[in-house]
Amino acid sequence: MADTFRVKSWQEFKDLAHSKNPNCVVYVIAQSVPSKDHTGLKLILPVERAQYIFTDTAKGDAMRRTGIPVRNNKKGNHFLTDEDVKRFLRAELQIKDLKIFSYWTA
């Protein structure tokens, strides 16, 4: 059974990713407040016997800690795109052959 650890900062998550050298990262885009918005983000770093979880929330037109852009649809609902999350993770982590999965498609 894996232990779960909450990571409080993006830098800590990034440092863990470099020290643990995972082969994948999993992300979850979830509903946030208000409930029509899909701007909650969880990043999960699964490694042997542990998983590290980092959460981020929206503030205006970007995520509070990572700065990933928050998009708006025609009805004014806010959301994150898979492409923006993956682009951010690839650019920031720069781990060769890192696989990035959405929790819903993993």
Buried (B, 14 or more C-beta within 10 A) or exposed (E): EEEEEEBEEBEEBBEBBEEBEBEBBBBBBBEBEEEEBBBBBBBBBBBEEEBBBBBBEBEEEBBBBBEBBBBEEEEEEBBBBEEBBBBBBEEBBEBEEBEBBEEEEE
